[in-house]
Amino acid sequence: MKWRAATAEDYPGIQQCHHSLEAELGLELDLPAFDAPAILSWLVADRAGEIVQFAALERLVEFRMAGCDREALKELMTLAPEIMRNTKAAGVRFIHVCVPPEVEKRIARKLKKVGIHRSTSVLYAADLR
């Protein structure tokens, strides 16, 4: 078995792995198109010509803000639709907003109002600085 860069010809194998995982978990999961602009690269685990696993590196955006001025925050929330439109137009599929637990109660409702919802996924991060 060897991991290698995927080609478009590998996409049916990627789809098969994806559908197998969905069936195992009993969930419908998102699978972008092979040529989706948000995907920087695809990798596949190839075992004797069979794709047995895949990985994708996706371009993501983390939205960050700081300050304690309520009026400024309220005004920023009015810009959310434009920020999301511009981000989507740039080929990005997800915006992450990392909220410290200490301020989650103060900001959660505001984020939800503009279409940013608490994720059901557990977030792991690598600091590449």
N, C-alpha and C positions, 0 to 999 in steps of 0.2 A: 504494500500500500504506500502511495506517495502523494503528498500534497503538492499541487501545482496551480498556476494561474489558470482560470477557467476561460473557455472560449464560448462563443454563442452556441456551438454544437453541443456543449455540455448542459445547456439550459433544460432540456427534457429530464436529464438526470437530477438536476437541482430541483425541478418541480416534483419529481418522484420522492426525493428525500423530504421535501417540504410537506407533501401530502401525507407521507408516512408519519411524520411528527404530529401533524394535525390529528390524524386518526388515533395515535397513541395517547395524546393529551385530551382528546375530545373537545378541541378548540379550533376556531377558525383563525389562522394567523396570516399576517400580511406578507406577501412576497412581491417585491417590485419587479418590473420588467428587467430583462438582462441589460438593456441599453438605457435604463433610467438615469437621468443626469445626476441624481443624488448619489449613485453608487460609484465609488472611486475604483473599486476592484472586487472581483469575485475570486475565490479559491475553491478548489474541489479536492476531495480525497478520492483518488482513483485506485481501485483495487482490480487489477487485471482487466481494465477497460470498463469497469462498473463504477459509477459515481456513488459512493457510500455516505458521503457527508459533504456539506458545503459551508462556506463562511463568506460574508460580504462586509466590506468596509464602506460605511455610509457617511456622507457629509452631513453633519448635524450642526445646529446652532444652539448655543446656550445664551439665553437672554439674561442680562445682569442689570441690576439697578441698586442704587443705594441712596440713602437720605431719609430724613424724617418729616419732610414737609408734606402734609396731607393734600394741600392744594396742587402741588406739583405732581403728586402721585395720581390724583384724580385726572389731571390734564393728560398725563402720560397714558392713562387707560383709554382716553379718546383716540389716541394715535394707534392703538393696537390693531384695528382692521387694516390700516395702511402698512404697518410693520409686517403683518402676516402676508398681505398681498405681495409686497416687495420680496419677502423671503421666499415665498413659493415661486415667484417669477425667476428667482435666481437658481431654481432647481433643487431647493431644499424641501424635504418632506416633513420634517419635525422640528419644532422649537422646544428646547428644554428650558425650564425655569427651575433652578435649584433654590429652594426656599429653606432657610434655617428653621428648625423646629420652633425656635423662640418667637418667630414672627409669622408662622403659618396661619394662625387664627386671624391675624390682622389683615392678611393679604388674600387668603384663599377665596373668599366670596368675590372680591374684585377680579381676580384672575378668571374665575368661572364665568362671570358675566361677559367677558370678552372672548370666551371660547377656549380658555386654557384650563384643562381639567387635571386633577390629581391622577397620576399614572397608577395603573394596577401592577406595573412591573417594578421589580426591585432594581435600583440603579447602582451599578458598579462603575467606577471611573479610574482612569489612569492619568496621572499628572505628568505630562510630557515636557514640562518646562525644563 
